[in-house]
Amino acid sequence: MSWAIIRKFAPFVAIALLIGVFLWQRNSLTDVHAKLDAKSAEAAQLAKANEANAKVIEGFSQQRIDNDAIATAVAAKVSGNATREVQTQTIIKEAVKNDPTVRAWADSPIPDGVRSAVNASR
């Protein structure tokens, strides 16, 4: 009698098991799709952040190039000033050495007003 009951209800049990497996797989598939959608949205956000960061980095790179150009220009001007200073001192030394009028002027004390003006510029 037990075999007869098993034969009679076996197809229903098999169908119920198949439906259970189908529903379980469907639920699992839905979870996978939800995770995939979440990861896709996260990837899109990260791509936007990367684009924004790339623009910032490009701006920093351009600023670095501009700063290097400014530093080069300043270094050239400082070098030019140093060259002119050496030339001016050489001319003054030669004039003091060779011209008695300049030598007499160079031997005289510098007035206080001139001295304070020269020291104030430093």
C-alpha distance (Angstrom), angle and dihedral (degrees) to the residues before:
residue distance angle dihedral
M1 . . .
S2 3.77 . .
W3 3.84 90.7 .
A4 3.73 90.1 53.1
I5 3.80 92.0 52.9
I6 3.81 91.4 47.1
R7 3.84 91.1 49.9
K8 3.77 91.1 47.0
F9 3.86 96.5 50.0
A10 3.84 100.3 28.6
P11 3.83 94.8 93.0
F12 3.83 90.5 50.3
V13 3.77 91.9 48.4
A14 3.82 90.7 48.0
I15 3.80 91.2 49.0
A16 3.81 90.9 48.0
L17 3.82 90.2 49.9
L18 3.82 91.0 48.4
I19 3.81 91.0 49.9
G20 3.82 89.9 48.8
V21 3.82 91.4 49.9
F22 3.83 90.3 46.6
L23 3.80 92.2 51.0
W24 3.79 91.6 45.7
Q25 3.83 91.6 50.4
R26 3.80 90.8 45.7
N27 3.80 90.4 52.8
S28 3.80 90.8 47.2
L29 3.81 90.7 48.8
T30 3.81 90.9 49.8
D31 3.81 89.8 52.7
V32 3.79 90.9 50.1
H33 3.82 91.1 50.4
A34 3.81 90.9 48.8
K35 3.81 91.0 50.7
L36 3.80 90.4 46.9
D37 3.81 91.5 51.4
A38 3.81 91.1 48.6
K39 3.80 91.9 49.6
S40 3.82 90.9 47.1
A41 3.81 90.6 52.8
E42 3.80 90.3 47.3
A43 3.81 90.7 49.3
A44 3.81 90.3 51.4
Q45 3.82 90.7 51.2
L46 3.80 91.1 48.4
A47 3.81 90.6 49.2
K48 3.81 90.1 53.0
A49 3.80 90.4 48.2
N50 3.81 90.0 49.8
E51 3.80 90.7 51.7
A52 3.80 90.9 50.3
N53 3.80 91.1 47.6
A54 3.80 90.7 48.9
K55 3.81 89.9 54.1
V56 3.81 90.9 49.8
I57 3.80 91.4 48.3
E58 3.81 90.1 48.6
G59 3.81 88.9 52.4
F60 3.81 90.8 50.0
S61 3.80 90.3 49.3
Q62 3.79 91.7 51.1
Q63 3.82 90.5 47.3
R64 3.81 89.1 51.6
I65 3.81 90.6 52.2
D66 3.81 90.5 48.5
N67 3.81 91.7 47.7
D68 3.81 91.2 49.8
A69 3.81 89.9 51.9
I70 3.81 90.8 49.8
A71 3.82 91.4 47.9
T72 3.80 90.5 50.2
A73 3.81 91.3 50.4
V74 3.81 91.9 48.4
A75 3.81 91.4 47.7
A76 3.82 90.0 51.4
K77 3.81 91.3 50.6
V78 3.83 92.0 47.3
S79 3.78 89.8 49.4
G80 3.80 90.2 49.3
N81 3.80 90.9 49.5
A82 3.80 91.3 50.2
T83 3.80 90.7 50.1
R84 3.81 91.8 49.6
E85 3.81 90.5 47.4
V86 3.80 91.7 53.4
Q87 3.80 90.9 46.4
T88 3.83 91.7 48.6
Q89 3.80 92.5 49.2
T90 3.81 90.3 48.0
I91 3.82 91.0 51.3
I92 3.81 91.4 47.9
K93 3.82 92.4 48.3
E94 3.80 91.0 49.1
A95 3.80 91.5 47.3
V96 3.84 92.2 49.0
K97 3.80 90.0 47.5
N98 3.82 97.4 46.9
D99 3.83 107.5 27.7
P100 3.83 118.2 65.7
T101 3.82 92.6 -160.0
V102 3.78 91.9 54.9
R103 3.80 90.1 44.0
A104 3.82 90.3 54.7
W105 3.80 90.5 47.6
A106 3.81 91.5 47.3
D107 3.80 91.3 50.7
S108 3.82 92.4 54.4
P109 3.81 118.6 91.6
I110 3.78 118.4 -99.7
P111 3.81 112.7 -111.4
D112 3.82 115.4 -109.4
G113 3.83 93.0 -118.5
V114 3.79 91.8 55.3
R115 3.80 92.2 43.4
S116 3.82 92.5 52.6
A117 3.82 91.0 47.2
V118 3.81 91.6 51.1
N119 3.80 92.9 46.3
A120 3.82 92.5 45.9
S121 3.80 91.3 59.3
R122 3.80 92.6 59.2
